[in-house]
Amino acid sequence: KYREIMPNADKSDVKKKIATLRSNYQREVKRLQTSKLKEPALYYYDAISFLCKNDREYDSQDRVPDLNEMEDVSMEADNIESTKIINENESDTDCTILTAEKKFIIEFISLYRTLPALWDLNNESYYDRKIKNKYYEVMRTKYREIMPNANILDVKKKIATLRSNYQRELKRLRTSKLDEPTLYYFDAMNFLRNNNSECDDQDPIEDVNETEAALVDDSSDEINDSEDDSVSFVHQTDILLYTDEDTQDPIEKKFILELIELYRTLPALWKKKDKQYHDRELKRKQYEILLTKYREMYPNAEEKDVRSKINSLRTNYYTELKRVGTNGSSNRYYFDALSFLRTNRTLEKVQKVTMERKRNTIKFTPPKSKLNAAQCVILADMYKGFPSLWDETDIAFRFNNRRQETLDALHEEFNNRCGQNLTQNELRKEIARLRKICSHEKKQRLLCKQENIIYKPTCVYYEHLAFLEVNVVPFICPICEKIELSLDKHKIHLASHDGSAPFKCPICERGFQASTNFTVHLRRHVQDYTYSCEICNKQLPTTTDLKAHMRCHTGEKPFICEICGKSYRNSSQFSTHMHCHDDKPQFKCDHCDKAFYKKIVREEHIKCVHQKVRDKICPICNKAFKSTKHLRQHKEIHAAEKKYVCRICGKRFAQYAGLSGHVKSHGTTLTELTTKNTDMP
């Protein structure tokens, strides 16, 4: 049955699952008996209630050591009591069933031992997230030998379980007369013995309930409510794991809020500046007041229970505060009710600890340089004088050929000025190094800005690099604070907020959605073409334009109209022609009722007819014309060779109109003459 949802399950998995269901049911029964709650929160409570009459037999049921107890229990309830019931500290008789699994656990622990960055606080890589994540990937690969679908979170849970069991066994050996441990992997984990005092600082998911218990045990006389404890916990906890304070029961929610409100009225328990904060006798009396309230829901509760509950609420509050920040909001129902704790110095310490941890995670070692600090300053100042290499608002910035020319000039000038003999590749590396330094300083500055801390550059000559901040990562959106690692992606994201085009031409203000189209457009403006025709040497901006131009020489017209049979060299002419068949001109004149199929024709119409502008000047005779077409026809008069030839008498004419009039003297027309020549074999 279990394999319907867990295809790879075996008998031990089934036994684990049944044991989990049974233990959760027993806890729910106990909770209902010791509180005033009437409705169970466990969804399968009624289905498993047949065990109610079997209470005595329950304690004698066979248990299978749960090698993955946290994976199952975390889905349905906290894991403390389940750990006690389904423990890995079982007798040798029960453990023989899982000899192979025991062997795997020992191998798993041995692998963990070889990765000290995961457990040794004195290791240099302990606070390096990237290295730790790589090591967790190694652990996950091993763990998938028995749990094929396991993820890194499952690995962290498993490690936390093994560590918790080891610590409990170690404590039991110290407080009892037993000499031999019963935990079969106790010796394998002895490498943690010297790390015992710092065991709570480990990176795997911390057991919040276990932390609460430890806090209670360590403060039987007086719970230490100082801010340092809260800060310490926030510093330790990297992944938030909520406890039973996140209940969905409305009655219990209301009770917790009332308990917090009562706690707020007793400042000697939480406000360090209160005069009576260090008065232990008064604080005990105030805990008795809280206990009276707590017994309304839990009649059999003791003082240590209410202390544990308050400490748990405080711990979760500070953890959540660290996660959302000082100005953030939380969906935890009692988060706002505990906001009075923000008045403590704890908040400042939380921010300081968080800031220090963030700053420490940004470890940066600049690449080695062949230049000294003074030469780096000179290079930075010279680099600033060539904006086409770094300023995206400069038109030449998007042209590879222009940037290469600029780099050649910078290379020669820098070597001459500093007396260096750097190759161009070495100069590129030096520039890349300066950009990396600037990027690192930008990250640090933004981090300090978020935490309201004064920014102090770590690079001695950073003021000479500050101009590069506009062109180095990270790029942060001022609206939603999203971070992009590419300038073009950043511009596209900014445009998504207002629906504008991300790339706008600084000359004509035309917008583009793609940076490649924008670059081609800029090339047309400055006539910086990188392709040329091999026949006529005409310069063209793209390979597409070059292919279209070559059809002028080959006479190829691949775009054919299926309606009239006309053919065209390029798709734009063909598309314009197809609109003629629809008889729906798209471009209408703003001054008259005329409409045109081409935008450029409409613009010429407005200029020539309505504005009467003659801005096309002949460079030879200075005669002015309304359009480029008329100027081109006029220039044919000044041509040294008359290109229009009569096919009957061979006479030549400068313009088409002259040839057309001459042919009529032969008693025919150009159209008839062309048709006859076409029909000849």
Phi, psi and omega per residue, in radians:
K1 nan -0.773 -3.081
Y2 -1.117 -0.483 -3.131
R3 -1.274 -0.080 3.046
E4 -1.143 -0.553 3.104
I5 -1.999 -0.310 3.117
M6 -2.214 1.446 -3.002
P7 -1.013 -0.499 -3.073
N8 -1.702 0.219 -3.071
A9 -1.227 2.600 3.011
D10 -2.119 -3.023 -3.073
K11 -1.090 -0.665 -3.127
S12 -1.103 -0.639 3.091
D13 -1.109 -0.711 3.124
V14 -1.112 -0.773 3.141
K15 -1.086 -0.700 3.090
K16 -1.049 -0.811 -3.086
K17 -1.108 -0.781 3.139
I18 -1.107 -0.733 3.120
A19 -1.083 -0.670 3.108
T20 -1.120 -0.821 3.135
L21 -1.053 -0.749 -3.118
R22 -1.149 -0.779 -3.115
S23 -1.155 -0.676 3.093
N24 -1.119 -0.671 3.108
Y25 -1.117 -0.772 -3.124
Q26 -1.122 -0.675 3.084
R27 -1.117 -0.693 -3.141
E28 -1.160 -0.692 3.081
V29 -1.056 -0.795 -3.137
K30 -1.117 -0.691 3.139
R31 -1.121 -0.704 3.130
L32 -1.198 -0.561 -3.126
Q33 -1.316 -0.543 -3.063
T34 -1.723 0.017 3.113
S35 -2.280 3.080 -3.140
K36 -1.616 0.160 3.110
L37 -1.236 2.451 -3.114
K38 -1.883 -0.529 -3.086
E39 -1.767 2.255 3.105
P40 -1.255 2.589 3.112
A41 -1.619 -0.192 -3.099
L42 -1.449 2.130 -3.001
Y43 -1.174 -0.428 -3.125
Y44 -1.828 0.364 -3.094
Y45 -1.018 -0.856 -3.094
D46 -1.162 -0.634 -3.098
A47 -1.149 -0.497 -3.073
I48 -1.865 0.175 -3.088
S49 -1.178 -0.186 3.096
F50 -1.108 -0.251 3.109
L51 -1.400 -0.108 -3.059
C52 -1.023 -0.675 -3.118
K53 -1.404 -0.042 -3.021
N54 -1.921 0.416 -3.029
D55 -1.003 -0.733 -3.077
R56 -1.168 -0.646 3.141
E57 -1.280 -0.372 -3.051
Y58 -1.029 -0.714 -3.076
D59 -1.224 -0.319 -3.121
S60 -1.772 0.173 -3.139
Q61 -1.175 2.551 3.060
D62 -1.192 2.363 3.132
R63 -2.048 2.519 3.020
V64 -1.788 2.242 3.100
P65 -0.923 2.240 -3.063
D66 -1.588 1.714 -3.139
L67 -1.216 -0.277 -3.094
N68 -2.254 0.707 -2.990
E69 -1.025 -0.663 -3.072
M70 -1.227 -0.482 3.119
E71 -1.158 -0.715 -3.115
D72 -1.379 -0.828 -3.000
V73 -1.181 -0.625 -3.100
S74 -1.110 -0.289 3.125
M75 -1.362 -0.387 -3.000
E76 -2.240 -0.467 -3.109
A77 -2.892 3.068 3.086
D78 -1.212 2.854 -2.908
N79 -1.858 0.129 -3.028
I80 -1.231 -0.949 -3.113
E81 -1.190 -0.581 3.108
S82 -1.108 -0.587 3.122
T83 -1.157 -0.596 3.126
K84 -1.240 -0.666 -3.073
I85 -1.398 -0.803 -3.097
I86 -1.903 1.240 -2.987
N87 -1.671 2.746 3.043
E88 -1.487 0.021 3.122
N89 -1.646 0.840 -3.096
E90 -1.558 2.994 -3.109
S91 -1.209 2.814 -3.125
D92 -1.083 -0.517 -3.128
T93 -1.118 -0.807 3.138
D94 -1.204 -0.611 -3.054
C95 -1.279 -0.328 3.137
T96 -1.144 -0.379 3.113
I97 -1.106 -0.523 -3.020
L98 -2.013 0.760 -3.117
T99 -1.009 -0.765 3.141
A100 -1.118 -0.697 -3.136
E101 -1.240 -0.611 3.046
K102 -1.046 -0.779 3.133
K103 -1.047 -0.708 3.130
F104 -1.127 -0.734 -3.132
I105 -1.071 -0.718 3.104
I106 -1.079 -0.749 3.105
E107 -1.122 -0.685 -3.140
F108 -1.090 -0.761 3.125
I109 -1.177 -0.672 3.119
S110 -1.079 -0.710 3.085
L111 -1.122 -0.723 3.110
Y112 -1.042 -0.659 -3.121
R113 -1.159 -0.570 -3.123
T114 -1.337 -0.023 -3.128
L115 -2.087 1.254 -3.021
P116 -1.097 -0.332 3.116
A117 -1.104 -0.304 -3.136
L118 -1.542 -0.282 -3.049
W119 -2.441 -0.332 -3.064
D120 -1.682 1.960 -3.117
L121 -1.126 -0.422 -3.115
N122 -1.472 -0.091 3.134
N123 -1.285 2.451 -3.096
E124 -1.096 -0.493 -3.058
S125 -1.679 0.155 -3.059
Y126 -1.051 -0.627 -3.107
Y127 -1.728 0.198 3.120
D128 -1.618 1.814 -3.060
R129 -1.062 -0.703 -3.080
K130 -1.095 -0.794 -3.138
I131 -1.143 -0.740 -3.125
K132 -1.119 -0.680 3.109
N133 -1.125 -0.650 3.089
K134 -1.111 -0.733 3.131
Y135 -1.150 -0.649 3.094
Y136 -1.142 -0.559 3.045
E137 -1.094 -0.689 3.095
V138 -1.101 -0.769 3.130
M139 -1.123 -0.672 -3.139
R140 -1.126 -0.712 3.102
T141 -1.002 -0.734 3.102
K142 -1.169 -0.762 -3.066
Y143 -1.141 -0.494 -3.122
R144 -1.259 -0.092 3.045
E145 -1.149 -0.503 3.083
I146 -2.028 -0.317 3.102
M147 -2.201 1.488 -3.011
P148 -1.009 -0.523 -3.072
N149 -1.736 0.238 -3.072
A150 -1.176 2.574 3.033
N151 -2.047 -3.100 -3.084
I152 -1.114 -0.625 3.114
L153 -1.077 -0.683 3.093
D154 -1.102 -0.692 3.122
V155 -1.108 -0.769 3.133
K156 -1.100 -0.688 3.103
K157 -1.095 -0.770 -3.106
K158 -1.100 -0.771 3.120
I159 -1.091 -0.725 3.119
A160 -1.075 -0.669 3.112
T161 -1.124 -0.827 -3.136
L162 -1.077 -0.743 3.130
R163 -1.136 -0.747 -3.139
S164 -1.085 -0.794 3.133
N165 -1.109 -0.675 3.111
Y166 -1.115 -0.783 -3.123
Q167 -1.129 -0.684 3.104
R168 -1.129 -0.745 3.131
E169 -1.138 -0.692 3.117
L170 -1.096 -0.736 3.121
K171 -1.149 -0.684 -3.133
R172 -1.126 -0.706 3.122
L173 -1.139 -0.607 -3.121
R174 -1.275 -0.571 -3.046
T175 -1.690 -0.050 -3.138
S176 -2.139 3.073 -3.129
K177 -1.604 0.126 -3.135
L178 -1.285 2.463 3.133
D179 -1.795 -0.492 -3.071
E180 -1.885 2.311 3.084
P181 -1.307 2.646 3.084
T182 -1.700 -0.183 -3.142
L183 -1.393 2.099 -2.989
Y184 -1.166 -0.404 3.140
Y185 -1.833 0.318 -3.113
F186 -1.039 -0.849 -3.119
D187 -1.115 -0.613 -3.126
A188 -1.128 -0.471 -3.097
M189 -1.780 0.227 -3.115
N190 -1.136 -0.281 3.107
F191 -1.127 -0.282 3.115
L192 -1.492 -0.123 -3.053
R193 -1.043 -0.760 3.142
N194 -1.275 -0.218 -3.119
N195 -1.792 0.257 -2.982
N196 -1.070 -0.756 -3.063
S197 -1.173 -0.370 -3.128
E198 -1.898 0.270 -3.010
C199 -1.097 -0.462 -3.105
D200 -1.322 -0.186 -3.135
D201 -1.496 0.074 -3.054
Q202 -1.178 2.744 -3.042
D203 -1.373 -0.508 3.119
P204 -1.030 2.864 -3.065
I205 -0.980 2.221 3.134
E206 -1.413 2.509 3.070
D207 -1.463 1.857 -3.024
V208 -1.135 -0.690 3.124
N209 -1.101 -0.676 3.119
E210 -1.131 -0.678 3.100
T211 -1.077 -0.722 3.103
E212 -1.061 -0.796 -3.127
A213 -1.057 -0.726 3.128
A214 -1.099 -0.696 3.126
L215 -1.101 -0.672 3.120
V216 -1.177 -0.784 -3.122
D217 -1.072 -0.674 -3.076
D218 -1.363 -0.098 -3.054
S219 -2.368 0.816 -3.114
S220 -1.099 -0.563 3.106
D221 -1.469 -0.704 -3.085
E222 -2.775 2.151 3.082
I223 -1.259 2.285 3.133
N224 -1.440 1.834 -3.109
D225 -1.677 0.306 -3.108
S226 -1.164 2.745 -3.093
E227 -1.147 -0.461 -3.071
D228 -1.088 -0.622 3.132
D229 -1.131 -0.758 -3.120
S230 -1.141 -0.720 3.119
V231 -1.113 -0.705 3.140
S232 -1.057 -0.742 -3.135
F233 -1.151 -0.742 3.118
V234 -1.074 -0.643 3.112
H235 -1.155 -0.590 -3.061
Q236 -1.395 -0.629 -2.942
T237 -1.517 1.985 3.135
D238 -1.644 -0.559 -3.112
I239 -2.133 2.146 -3.049
L240 -1.350 2.195 3.089
L241 -2.143 1.908 -3.063
Y242 -1.350 2.694 -3.123
T243 -1.913 -2.813 -3.055
D244 -1.225 -0.066 3.050
E245 -1.166 -0.213 3.102
D246 -1.574 0.536 -3.122
T247 -1.034 2.640 3.107
Q248 -1.751 -0.018 -3.126
D249 -1.267 2.065 -3.092
P250 -1.090 -0.577 3.131
I251 -1.167 -0.769 -3.139
E252 -1.200 -0.633 3.075
K253 -1.038 -0.826 -3.137
K254 -1.062 -0.712 -3.141
F255 -1.127 -0.756 3.134
I256 -1.067 -0.723 3.123
L257 -1.125 -0.683 3.092
E258 -1.159 -0.669 3.109
L259 -1.119 -0.718 3.117
I260 -1.130 -0.707 3.134
E261 -1.102 -0.702 3.076
L262 -1.138 -0.711 3.107
Y263 -1.062 -0.642 3.130
R264 -1.120 -0.558 -3.121
T265 -1.390 0.015 3.141
L266 -2.072 1.247 -3.002
P267 -1.098 -0.361 3.136
A268 -1.120 -0.312 -3.137
L269 -1.514 -0.319 -3.021
W270 -2.415 -0.336 -3.067
K271 -1.703 1.916 -3.033
K272 -1.159 -0.497 -3.124
K273 -1.400 -0.135 3.113
D274 -1.143 2.445 -3.088
K275 -1.102 -0.502 -3.068
Q276 -1.723 0.224 -3.084
Y277 -1.064 -0.590 -3.102
H278 -1.692 0.159 3.104
D279 -1.493 1.729 -3.050
R280 -1.140 -0.687 -3.115
E281 -1.089 -0.769 3.112
L282 -1.117 -0.703 -3.116
K283 -1.155 -0.590 3.072
R284 -1.130 -0.726 3.121
K285 -1.101 -0.684 -3.137
Q286 -1.228 -0.575 3.034
Y287 -1.167 -0.532 3.062
E288 -1.157 -0.615 3.065
I289 -1.116 -0.763 3.095
L290 -1.126 -0.654 3.138
L291 -1.120 -0.689 3.093
T292 -1.030 -0.748 3.102
K293 -1.170 -0.702 -3.076
Y294 -1.146 -0.550 -3.134
R295 -1.274 -0.169 3.030
E296 -1.133 -0.523 3.122
M297 -1.783 -0.625 -3.118
Y298 -2.182 1.564 -3.007
P299 -1.037 -0.527 -3.062
N300 -1.666 0.196 -3.084
A301 -1.180 2.625 3.063
E302 -1.984 3.060 -3.079
E303 -1.080 -0.649 -3.136
K304 -1.133 -0.485 3.120
D305 -1.195 -0.767 -3.136
V306 -1.221 -0.605 3.057
R307 -1.095 -0.755 3.129
S308 -1.093 -0.734 3.141
K309 -1.100 -0.816 3.135
I310 -1.094 -0.753 -3.139
N311 -1.124 -0.651 3.115
S312 -1.144 -0.753 3.114
L313 -1.077 -0.778 3.128
R314 -1.092 -0.776 -3.121
T315 -1.064 -0.829 3.138
N316 -1.144 -0.611 3.128
Y317 -1.117 -0.836 -3.119
Y318 -1.177 -0.586 3.087
T319 -1.143 -0.762 3.121
E320 -1.166 -0.653 3.120
L321 -1.089 -0.680 3.088
K322 -1.121 -0.662 -3.081
R323 -1.230 -0.781 -3.030
V324 -1.590 -0.277 -3.134
G325 1.540 3.003 -3.051
T326 -1.188 -0.515 -3.111
N327 -1.839 0.122 -3.093
G328 -1.479 3.008 3.104
S329 -2.203 2.714 -3.082
S330 -2.224 2.673 3.089
N331 -1.613 0.097 3.057
R332 -1.259 2.275 -2.938
Y333 -1.165 -0.436 -3.103
Y334 -1.837 0.176 -3.101
F335 -1.088 -0.855 -3.134
D336 -1.181 -0.574 -3.127
A337 -1.123 -0.482 3.140
L338 -1.650 0.181 -3.065
S339 -1.122 -0.308 3.108
F340 -1.104 -0.323 3.112
L341 -1.255 -0.250 -3.139
R342 -1.174 -0.356 -3.119
T343 -1.217 -0.261 3.131
N344 -1.255 2.846 3.025
R345 -1.194 -0.172 3.136
T346 -0.968 -0.724 -3.095
L347 -1.038 -0.765 3.131
E348 -1.104 -0.692 -3.129
K349 -1.227 -0.642 3.070
V350 -1.042 -0.801 3.137
Q351 -1.105 -0.714 -3.116
K352 -1.151 -0.775 3.135
V353 -1.097 -0.786 -3.136
T354 -1.070 -0.753 -3.129
M355 -1.119 -0.781 -3.138
E356 -1.093 -0.684 3.138
R357 -1.158 -0.705 3.141
K358 -1.151 -0.754 -3.134
R359 -1.125 -0.643 -3.130
N360 -1.212 -0.472 -3.130
T361 -1.307 -0.355 3.133
I362 -1.554 1.338 3.122
K363 -1.537 2.246 -3.045
F364 -2.396 2.220 3.039
T365 -2.169 1.895 -3.094
P366 -1.115 2.603 3.099
P367 -1.037 2.694 3.127
K368 -1.143 2.549 -3.090
S369 -2.178 2.578 3.048
K370 -1.525 -0.084 -3.073
L371 -1.859 2.638 3.014
N372 -1.497 3.114 -3.059
A373 -1.075 -0.718 -3.124
A374 -1.123 -0.724 3.123
Q375 -1.190 -0.598 3.078
C376 -1.117 -0.673 3.096
V377 -1.122 -0.757 3.114
I378 -1.066 -0.776 3.136
L379 -1.097 -0.725 3.132
A380 -1.088 -0.761 -3.141
D381 -1.156 -0.691 3.115
M382 -1.192 -0.695 3.127
Y383 -1.056 -0.660 3.119
K384 -1.100 -0.525 -3.133
G385 -1.346 -0.026 3.092
F386 -2.108 1.305 -3.018
P387 -1.082 -0.376 -3.138
S388 -1.172 -0.210 3.114
L389 -1.556 -0.292 -3.039
W390 -2.492 -0.351 -3.055
D391 -1.644 1.966 -3.076
E392 -1.244 -0.228 3.077
T393 -1.412 -0.240 3.084
D394 -1.351 2.289 -3.062
I395 -1.056 -0.705 -3.097
A396 -1.226 -0.201 -3.133
F397 -1.030 -0.557 -3.080
R398 -1.607 0.066 3.137
F399 -1.866 2.001 -3.116
N400 -1.052 -0.703 -3.104
N401 -1.160 -0.660 3.113
R402 -1.194 -0.703 3.134
R403 -1.129 -0.657 3.110
Q404 -1.128 -0.720 3.104
E405 -1.086 -0.717 3.138
T406 -1.164 -0.700 3.129
L407 -1.129 -0.653 3.079
D408 -1.050 -0.733 -3.132
A409 -1.177 -0.731 3.122
L410 -1.126 -0.709 -3.138
H411 -1.036 -0.858 -3.115
E412 -1.155 -0.757 -3.101
E413 -1.153 -0.707 -3.115
F414 -1.175 -0.769 3.128
N415 -1.083 -0.685 3.139
N416 -1.181 -0.683 -3.066
R417 -1.309 -0.683 -3.059
C418 -1.723 -0.073 -3.123
G419 1.204 0.449 3.136
Q420 -1.622 2.939 3.089
N421 -2.290 0.797 -3.124
L422 -1.234 2.468 2.983
T423 -1.355 2.908 -3.134
Q424 -1.141 -0.593 3.106
N425 -1.159 -0.684 3.093
E426 -1.156 -0.651 3.096
L427 -1.133 -0.690 3.080
R428 -1.038 -0.729 -3.139
K429 -1.138 -0.680 3.120
E430 -1.145 -0.692 3.106
I431 -1.162 -0.732 3.108
A432 -1.080 -0.643 3.106
R433 -1.104 -0.779 3.104
L434 -1.069 -0.693 3.140
R435 -1.167 -0.667 3.109
K436 -1.143 -0.698 3.099
I437 -1.087 -0.782 3.131
C438 -1.098 -0.716 3.125
S439 -1.083 -0.752 3.115
H440 -1.092 -0.783 3.138
E441 -1.128 -0.602 3.104
K442 -1.131 -0.738 3.094
K443 -1.058 -0.776 3.140
Q444 -1.122 -0.712 -3.132
R445 -1.131 -0.757 3.131
L446 -1.146 -0.642 3.109
L447 -1.133 -0.752 3.100
C448 -1.128 -0.629 3.119
K449 -1.138 -0.713 3.117
Q450 -1.113 -0.603 -3.073
E451 -1.705 0.125 3.140
N452 0.978 0.784 3.133
I453 -2.042 2.477 -3.140
I454 -1.134 2.278 -3.093
Y455 -1.528 2.283 3.076
K456 -2.198 1.986 -3.122
P457 -1.074 2.530 3.090
T458 -1.625 -0.324 3.113
C459 -1.569 2.243 -3.030
V460 -1.170 -0.473 -3.125
Y461 -1.979 0.581 -3.086
Y462 -1.110 -0.551 -3.119
E463 -1.050 -0.413 3.094
H464 -1.440 -0.201 -3.125
L465 -1.880 -0.143 -3.006
A466 -1.026 -0.487 -3.125
F467 -1.106 -0.336 -3.094
L468 -1.413 -0.166 -3.040
E469 -1.017 -0.501 -3.114
V470 -1.242 -0.229 -3.011
N471 -2.186 0.167 3.125
V472 -2.128 2.696 3.139
V473 -1.238 2.727 -0.020
P474 -1.518 2.713 3.073
F475 -1.866 2.092 -3.035
I476 -1.945 2.271 3.107
C477 -1.246 2.207 -3.135
P478 -1.253 -0.211 -3.098
I479 -1.620 -0.965 -3.081
C480 -1.951 -0.018 3.096
E481 1.122 0.397 3.059
K482 -1.255 2.470 -3.101
I483 -1.798 2.277 3.071
E484 -2.094 2.578 -3.126
L485 -1.835 0.231 3.101
S486 -2.418 2.394 -3.117
L487 -1.112 -0.777 -3.137
D488 -1.119 -0.734 3.096
K489 -1.108 -0.620 3.103
H490 -1.128 -0.746 3.124
K491 -1.153 -0.671 3.105
I492 -1.125 -0.709 3.128
H493 -1.140 -0.759 3.122
L494 -1.031 -0.714 -3.130
A495 -1.178 -0.439 -3.114
S496 -1.183 -0.350 -3.124
H497 -1.301 -0.608 -3.108
D498 -2.045 0.036 3.088
G499 1.342 0.196 -3.126
S500 -1.457 3.014 3.090
A501 -1.383 2.329 -3.073
P502 -1.210 -0.459 -3.091
F503 -2.099 2.053 -3.112
K504 -2.067 2.359 -3.140
C505 -1.252 2.212 3.132
P506 -1.251 -0.192 -3.102
I507 -1.647 -0.922 -3.088
C508 -1.948 -0.033 3.107
E509 1.108 0.357 3.050
R510 -1.301 2.451 -3.083
G511 -1.755 2.644 3.140
F512 -2.396 2.572 3.112
Q513 -1.553 -0.451 -3.105
A514 -2.039 2.435 -3.110
S515 -1.190 -0.523 3.134
T516 -1.130 -0.762 3.096
N517 -1.128 -0.641 3.115
F518 -1.105 -0.730 3.141
T519 -1.123 -0.751 3.109
V520 -1.083 -0.706 3.130
H521 -1.075 -0.750 3.125
L522 -1.117 -0.652 3.107
R523 -1.085 -0.641 3.121
R524 -1.154 -0.636 3.136
H525 -1.101 -0.851 -3.054
V526 -1.621 -0.011 3.137
Q527 0.962 0.754 3.080
D528 -1.718 1.532 -3.045
Y529 -1.787 2.444 -3.078
T530 -1.872 -0.066 -3.128
Y531 -2.131 2.552 -3.122
S532 -2.432 2.626 3.130
C533 -1.349 2.313 -3.118
E534 -1.264 -0.287 -3.082
I535 -1.621 -0.904 -3.063
C536 -1.958 0.003 3.124
N537 1.110 0.351 3.080
K538 -1.206 2.381 -3.127
Q539 -1.534 2.395 -3.104
L540 -2.402 2.597 -3.034
P541 -1.399 -0.486 -3.056
T542 -2.378 2.863 3.080
T543 -1.178 -0.536 3.096
T544 -1.115 -0.773 3.102
D545 -1.127 -0.632 3.136
L546 -1.141 -0.738 3.112
K547 -1.099 -0.735 3.120
A548 -1.134 -0.666 3.133
H549 -1.159 -0.675 -3.125
M550 -1.056 -0.422 3.107
R551 -1.181 -0.379 3.066
C552 -1.152 -0.564 -3.136
H553 -1.487 -0.608 -3.101
T554 -1.528 -0.308 -3.112
G555 1.358 0.142 -3.125
E556 -1.249 2.338 3.080
K557 -2.329 1.471 -3.007
P558 -1.333 -0.255 -3.094
F559 -1.682 1.866 -3.024
I560 -2.007 2.326 3.108
C561 -1.372 2.225 -3.127
E562 -1.348 -0.210 -3.102
I563 -1.571 -0.904 -3.073
C564 -1.937 -0.174 3.090
G565 1.514 0.000 3.127
K566 -1.216 2.597 -3.118
S567 -2.155 2.693 -3.060
Y568 -2.425 2.743 -3.085
R569 -1.400 -0.556 -3.095
N570 -2.322 2.882 -3.035
S571 -1.233 -0.540 -3.118
S572 -1.161 -0.744 3.086
Q573 -1.129 -0.695 3.131
F574 -1.124 -0.721 3.137
S575 -1.131 -0.715 3.107
T576 -1.108 -0.698 3.127
H577 -1.109 -0.677 -3.112
M578 -1.136 -0.501 3.069
H579 -1.177 -0.464 3.118
C580 -1.129 -0.615 3.128
H581 -1.223 -0.506 3.099
D582 -1.333 -0.300 -3.106
D583 0.992 0.692 3.127
K584 -2.297 1.418 3.112
P585 -1.080 2.352 -3.043
Q586 -1.511 -0.452 -2.994
F587 -1.897 1.952 -3.109
K588 -1.780 2.519 3.116
C589 -1.308 2.406 -3.139
D590 -1.368 -0.219 -3.050
H591 -1.867 -0.408 -3.136
C592 -2.475 -3.063 -3.059
D593 -1.532 0.030 -3.095
K594 -1.263 2.605 3.098
A595 -2.321 2.665 -3.026
F596 -2.353 2.716 3.129
Y597 -1.505 -0.351 -3.142
K598 -2.075 2.441 3.135
K599 -1.163 -0.694 -3.111
I600 -1.145 -0.571 3.106
V601 -1.193 -0.686 3.107
R602 -1.102 -0.727 -3.133
E603 -1.126 -0.695 3.088
E604 -1.142 -0.664 3.113
H605 -1.074 -0.809 -3.122
I606 -1.108 -0.734 -3.089
K607 -1.200 -0.729 -3.047
C608 -1.418 -0.773 -3.010
V609 -1.512 -0.847 -3.020
H610 -1.583 -0.705 -3.137
Q611 -1.611 -0.340 3.106
K612 0.927 0.856 -3.129
V613 -1.634 2.313 3.067
R614 -2.091 1.476 -3.066
D615 -1.902 0.112 3.098
K616 -1.737 1.842 -3.002
I617 -1.818 2.346 3.063
C618 -1.313 2.199 -3.098
P619 -1.251 -0.183 -3.083
I620 -1.699 -0.891 -3.086
C621 -1.927 -0.011 3.110
N622 1.111 0.331 3.077
K623 -1.337 2.437 -3.069
A624 -1.755 2.562 3.141
F625 -2.355 2.816 -3.086
K626 -1.412 -0.528 -3.055
S627 -2.386 2.835 3.099
T628 -1.122 -0.603 -3.138
K629 -1.077 -0.799 -3.132
H630 -1.181 -0.641 3.108
L631 -1.140 -0.720 3.138
R632 -1.098 -0.724 3.111
Q633 -1.134 -0.647 3.135
H634 -1.170 -0.685 -3.113
K635 -1.073 -0.390 3.130
E636 -1.116 -0.410 3.125
I637 -1.187 -0.646 -3.093
H638 -1.459 -0.061 -3.098
A639 -1.149 2.490 -3.118
A640 -1.175 -0.594 -3.136
E641 -2.033 2.251 3.112
K642 -1.440 2.082 -2.939
K643 -1.573 -0.183 -3.128
Y644 -1.680 2.073 -3.017
V645 -2.062 2.349 3.069
C646 -1.342 2.225 -3.089
R647 -1.383 -0.107 -3.123
I648 -1.673 -0.866 -3.091
C649 -1.988 -0.141 3.100
G650 1.442 0.101 3.134
K651 -1.219 2.538 -3.070
R652 -1.930 2.633 -3.111
F653 -2.385 2.609 -3.116
A654 -1.364 -0.548 -3.077
Q655 -2.176 2.738 -3.136
Y656 -1.100 -0.646 -3.120
A657 -1.115 -0.633 3.119
G658 -1.143 -0.741 3.121
L659 -1.148 -0.692 -3.118
S660 -1.093 -0.715 3.127
G661 -1.222 -0.617 -3.130
H662 -1.176 -0.704 -3.087
V663 -1.078 -0.525 -3.139
K664 -1.142 -0.447 3.106
S665 -1.197 -0.321 3.071
H666 -1.566 0.066 3.107
G667 1.408 0.443 3.127
T668 -2.564 -3.072 3.104
T669 -2.228 2.880 3.124
L670 -1.105 -0.624 -3.137
T671 -1.138 -0.801 3.137
E672 -1.144 -0.704 -3.114
L673 -1.134 -0.703 3.126
T674 -1.160 -0.678 -3.134
T675 -1.148 -0.749 -3.140
K676 -1.084 -0.762 -3.128
N677 -1.146 -0.532 3.131
T678 -1.267 -0.632 -3.100
D679 -1.350 -0.295 -3.127
M680 -1.173 2.434 3.141
P681 -1.183 nan nan
